[in-house]
Structures are given as structure tokens and as C-alpha cells.
Amino acid sequence: EAQVTQNPRYLITVTGKKLTVTCSQNMNHEYMSWYRQDPGLGLRQIYYSMNVEVTDKGDVPEGYKVSRKEKRNFPLILESPSPNQTSLYFCASSQYSNQPQHFGDGTRLSIL
Amino acid sequence: GEDVEQSLFLSVREGDSSVINCTYTDSSSTYLYWYKQEPGAGLQLLTYIFSNMDMKQDQRLTVLLNKKDKHLSLRIADTQTGDSAIYFCAERGSGGYNKLIFGAGTRLAVHP
């Protein structure tokens, strides 16, 4: 089954403790993105990747890092999480930039 | 800049038609999308329309695009309780990369 898988689905942690949210897709897609969803704001892009070792900033990249060492995986790294990064995070992938994106089920992060 | 706006709430009676409206600002948008988000779930692509189309129909869903007014609508015929969800309008951002600009989402409530 074609899917985008995120882990964990839920995480409560404390300020400053590094965390990684994993994202994996099994569709051999070139493009992958991370978004955060906040009430009243919709989804905003954090980072995206066009292929292995090719990443770039989206609209809200501050406080986040990503890597794309393999085509299927696109982890989101919070080196020093802060409470304003409490949000619902989505990973997405598509074969080409103009193709519809497939979304994972989301990761709800709470930073205390 | 790029912006997508939609009303936040819509309440309809079961069996009636629902119409969710969206306006966008980027006239160079090539694709416009409708995503559905059910509670606790990720975003499910409902349908999308290419900018050179005026209308697209897919079973109970009808998408209308008025490019002159930069207005997009999603009509759901014979709305059911299972259609209760948040509906996001999104446009593909300008530039060659993989960014979607989302509206804040319209919460559709279907009542008996």
C-alpha cells in the first residue's frame, strides 16, 4: 500500500531536549516536504527536498533541520525544541513538483 | 505575496449540498487542490483542478474555478455525516519547487 509513515504520532517533551520525527515513503517519490499545522493558519511549509542530498527552506524553517540521505526518508530534527514549536506536523511526498502531495497521518508535538 | 483564504465554518443539513469557498492571490498558480482532514487523521487529497479548467466533477464533488476572480469552490452533493471534516483549499506556490499554500481550513458540520 502506498503510504507516507511518520513516527512518533504523539510526543510530549521538554524544552531543549533534541528530538527527531521520522518520515518514510514507499512510493519512490522525488519530492518530500514538512509542514506544520496551527489553528487558524492552515499548513505552512518548513522544509522541502527535491531529491537525495537536496533540501531547501520553506516558509518557517527557524529551529528545524532536515536531511535526505536516502530517497525514502526525510527526518525532521529539532535540535533545541521550544514551546512555540508545539504543533501538528505533517510530512508529504510527491513524484514531481506539480503532482498532488500524499500526506502522512501527522505527528503531534507538545514542548513543555 | 501568496495567500489563500476560506471561511472557517459551515453547517449543513444531511442530504443538502455543501459549498465551500476559497480565494487565492497568486495568479500564476497552476494547480489548486482540495484536501479533507478528519479528526486525528492526515490530509486526504479529494480532488484538484488545473488552472486552464473551469470545472471538474468527480462523483458527488464538483470543483468550480473562476480564474478571473481567483475564486475556487468545492460543492459536495447529498452531504452525509461522514463528510464532516475540515476542508483545506491549497494552491501550488510559484517557483519550481514543491510548496503548497494552504488556507486555514473550513470546518464542515453535517447535522441530521
Interface residues (C-beta under 8 A of the other chain):
Chain A: V4 Y31 M32 S33 Y35 G40 L41 G42 L43 R44 Q45 Y48 M50 D56 G58 D59 F90 A92 S94 S97 N98 P100 Q101 H102 F103 G104 D105 G106
Chain B: V4 L8 T30 Y31 Y33 Y35 A41 G42 L43 Q44 L45 Y48 F88 A90 R92 G96 Y97 N98 K99 L100 F102 G103 A104 G105
